[in-house]
Amino acid sequence: MQWLAKLIYFKILGWQVEGNINFSKDSVKKAIIIAAPHTSWHDFYIGVLLRSVLGIKTNFIGKKELFVFPIGSLFRVLGGTPIDRHKKENKVKAIAELFKNKDEFRMTLSPEGTRKKVSKWRTGFYYIAKEANVPIIMFTMDFENKQNKISQPFYPTSNIEADFKYMRSFFKDVKGKVPY
């Protein structure tokens, strides 16, 4: 199926990928992957194609409302896990436990937490990475240039402001499907 994903991604859709494309082969078996900007449902299939092109296994979480039949079954097959965003539990610790219990686990999240325009990112992914002691890998959803750019693994420090400034700079001038 990788050849089909490459055909669609490169030839039919005309996308490119650059940067740290070998991170799964470089022993990064556990990571938080943040994809931004997340502005459209189109981001999902580009991400699914990209992981097939690169030959990596990734997982994602989504609001439980997305995991209803029939599309919920497809999301589960693709590595999705529903999450109840309204339930009173420590989601950071619960998700960090997933990393501790698996030999290989890469979770893809949107730092915005939504497809709507936001002025600042949510912090859950950051604290999950710290709690699970895994790196953050950034990748762009640049629809203007039809490009996914992938960063080197980044381990959060104890300075959240500096870390967010660094991560946001990776996405500077990247245009999502729906420009804001």
JOWOZI-V912525 format. One record per residue. N is the residue number from 1. RES is the residue in three letters. PSI is psi in radians with two decimals (NA if undefined). NEAR is the number of other C-alpha atoms within 8 Angstrom. Layout:
# JOWOZI-V912525
n=N res=RES psi=PSI near=NEAR
n=N res=RES psi=PSI near=NEAR
This chain:
# JOWOZI-V912525
n=1 res=MET psi=-0.33 near=5
n=2 res=GLN psi=-0.65 near=8
n=3 res=TRP psi=-0.65 near=7
n=4 res=LEU psi=-0.75 near=7
n=5 res=ALA psi=-0.74 near=12
n=6 res=LYS psi=-0.72 near=12
n=7 res=LEU psi=-0.84 near=9
n=8 res=ILE psi=-0.87 near=10
n=9 res=TYR psi=-0.90 near=15
n=10 res=PHE psi=-0.91 near=10
n=11 res=LYS psi=-0.84 near=9
n=12 res=ILE psi=-0.86 near=7
n=13 res=LEU psi=-0.35 near=7
n=14 res=GLY psi=0.46 near=8
n=15 res=TRP psi=2.83 near=10
n=16 res=GLN psi=2.74 near=9
n=17 res=VAL psi=2.44 near=9
n=18 res=GLU psi=2.88 near=9
n=19 res=GLY psi=-2.47 near=8
n=20 res=ASN psi=1.17 near=9
n=21 res=ILE psi=-0.20 near=9
n=22 res=ASN psi=0.34 near=7
n=23 res=PHE psi=-0.53 near=9
n=24 res=SER psi=-0.46 near=9
n=25 res=LYS psi=-0.21 near=6
n=26 res=ASP psi=0.57 near=6
n=27 res=SER psi=0.37 near=6
n=28 res=VAL psi=1.48 near=8
n=29 res=LYS psi=-0.27 near=9
n=30 res=LYS psi=2.30 near=11
n=31 res=ALA psi=2.75 near=13
n=32 res=ILE psi=2.21 near=15
n=33 res=ILE psi=2.14 near=12
n=34 res=ILE psi=2.29 near=13
n=35 res=ALA psi=2.23 near=13
n=36 res=ALA psi=2.77 near=13
n=37 res=PRO psi=2.52 near=13
n=38 res=HIS psi=1.73 near=12
n=39 res=THR psi=-0.09 near=13
n=40 res=SER psi=2.78 near=9
n=41 res=TRP psi=-0.33 near=6
n=42 res=HIS psi=-0.45 near=7
n=43 res=ASP psi=-0.60 near=11
n=44 res=PHE psi=-0.91 near=7
n=45 res=TYR psi=-0.51 near=8
n=46 res=ILE psi=-0.75 near=9
n=47 res=GLY psi=-0.73 near=8
n=48 res=VAL psi=-0.75 near=8
n=49 res=LEU psi=-0.77 near=12
n=50 res=LEU psi=-0.76 near=10
n=51 res=ARG psi=-0.56 near=11
n=52 res=SER psi=-0.72 near=12
n=53 res=VAL psi=-0.74 near=11
n=54 res=LEU psi=-0.28 near=8
n=55 res=GLY psi=0.66 near=7
n=56 res=ILE psi=2.70 near=7
n=57 res=LYS psi=2.23 near=7
n=58 res=THR psi=2.80 near=10
n=59 res=ASN psi=2.92 near=12
n=60 res=PHE psi=2.81 near=10
n=61 res=ILE psi=2.70 near=11
n=62 res=GLY psi=2.80 near=10
n=63 res=LYS psi=2.47 near=10
n=64 res=LYS psi=-0.46 near=10
n=65 res=GLU psi=-0.39 near=6
n=66 res=LEU psi=-0.28 near=9
n=67 res=PHE psi=0.75 near=13
n=68 res=VAL psi=2.70 near=9
n=69 res=PHE psi=2.44 near=6
n=70 res=PRO psi=-0.36 near=6
n=71 res=ILE psi=-0.48 near=9
n=72 res=GLY psi=-0.63 near=10
n=73 res=SER psi=-0.74 near=10
n=74 res=LEU psi=-0.78 near=8
n=75 res=PHE psi=-0.71 near=11
n=76 res=ARG psi=-0.75 near=10
n=77 res=VAL psi=-0.61 near=7
n=78 res=LEU psi=0.05 near=7
n=79 res=GLY psi=0.24 near=9
n=80 res=GLY psi=2.62 near=11
n=81 res=THR psi=2.21 near=10
n=82 res=PRO psi=2.59 near=11
n=83 res=ILE psi=2.37 near=8
n=84 res=ASP psi=1.82 near=7
n=85 res=ARG psi=-0.23 near=6
n=86 res=HIS psi=-0.20 near=4
n=87 res=LYS psi=2.42 near=5
n=88 res=LYS psi=1.54 near=4
n=89 res=GLU psi=2.79 near=4
n=90 res=ASN psi=1.67 near=6
n=91 res=LYS psi=-0.58 near=6
n=92 res=VAL psi=-0.89 near=11
n=93 res=LYS psi=-0.70 near=9
n=94 res=ALA psi=-0.75 near=8
n=95 res=ILE psi=-0.65 near=9
n=96 res=ALA psi=-0.58 near=12
n=97 res=GLU psi=-0.60 near=9
n=98 res=LEU psi=-0.71 near=9
n=99 res=PHE psi=-0.71 near=12
n=100 res=LYS psi=-0.48 near=8
n=101 res=ASN psi=0.08 near=6
n=102 res=LYS psi=2.57 near=7
n=103 res=ASP psi=-0.55 near=8
n=104 res=GLU psi=2.13 near=7
n=105 res=PHE psi=2.03 near=13
n=106 res=ARG psi=2.07 near=12
n=107 res=MET psi=2.19 near=11
n=108 res=THR psi=2.29 near=12
n=109 res=LEU psi=2.78 near=12
n=110 res=SER psi=2.16 near=11
n=111 res=PRO psi=-0.38 near=11
n=112 res=GLU psi=-0.48 near=12
n=113 res=GLY psi=0.08 near=8
n=114 res=THR psi=2.95 near=8
n=115 res=ARG psi=-0.13 near=8
n=116 res=LYS psi=2.79 near=5
n=117 res=LYS psi=2.29 near=7
n=118 res=VAL psi=2.66 near=6
n=119 res=SER psi=-0.38 near=4
n=120 res=LYS psi=2.73 near=5
n=121 res=TRP psi=2.72 near=8
n=122 res=ARG psi=2.84 near=8
n=123 res=THR psi=-0.09 near=7
n=124 res=GLY psi=-0.81 near=7
n=125 res=PHE psi=-0.66 near=12
n=126 res=TYR psi=-0.85 near=9
n=127 res=TYR psi=-0.52 near=9
n=128 res=ILE psi=-0.82 near=13
n=129 res=ALA psi=-0.75 near=16
n=130 res=LYS psi=-0.81 near=10
n=131 res=GLU psi=-0.71 near=9
n=132 res=ALA psi=-0.12 near=10
n=133 res=ASN psi=0.89 near=7
n=134 res=VAL psi=2.72 near=10
n=135 res=PRO psi=2.87 near=12
n=136 res=ILE psi=2.27 near=14
n=137 res=ILE psi=2.22 near=13
n=138 res=MET psi=2.46 near=15
n=139 res=PHE psi=2.46 near=12
n=140 res=THR psi=2.63 near=13
n=141 res=MET psi=1.23 near=17
n=142 res=ASP psi=1.65 near=13
n=143 res=PHE psi=-0.45 near=10
n=144 res=GLU psi=-0.75 near=9
n=145 res=ASN psi=0.06 near=5
n=146 res=LYS psi=1.04 near=10
n=147 res=GLN psi=2.39 near=13
n=148 res=ASN psi=2.11 near=12
n=149 res=LYS psi=2.29 near=12
n=150 res=ILE psi=2.30 near=13
n=151 res=SER psi=2.92 near=10
n=152 res=GLN psi=2.75 near=9
n=153 res=PRO psi=2.40 near=8
n=154 res=PHE psi=2.11 near=7
n=155 res=TYR psi=2.16 near=10
n=156 res=PRO psi=2.55 near=12
n=157 res=THR psi=-2.82 near=6
n=158 res=SER psi=0.14 near=4
n=159 res=ASN psi=1.55 near=7
n=160 res=ILE psi=-0.66 near=8
n=161 res=GLU psi=-0.82 near=6
n=162 res=ALA psi=-0.69 near=7
n=163 res=ASP psi=-0.77 near=10
n=164 res=PHE psi=-0.65 near=8
n=165 res=LYS psi=-0.78 near=8
n=166 res=TYR psi=-0.84 near=8
n=167 res=MET psi=-0.76 near=9
n=168 res=ARG psi=-0.54 near=8
n=169 res=SER psi=-0.48 near=7
n=170 res=PHE psi=-0.52 near=8
n=171 res=PHE psi=0.13 near=10
n=172 res=LYS psi=2.30 near=6
n=173 res=ASP psi=0.20 near=4
n=174 res=VAL psi=2.31 near=11
n=175 res=LYS psi=2.17 near=11
n=176 res=GLY psi=3.08 near=14
n=177 res=LYS psi=-0.77 near=12
n=178 res=VAL psi=1.82 near=7
n=179 res=PRO psi=2.45 near=6
n=180 res=TYR psi=NA near=3
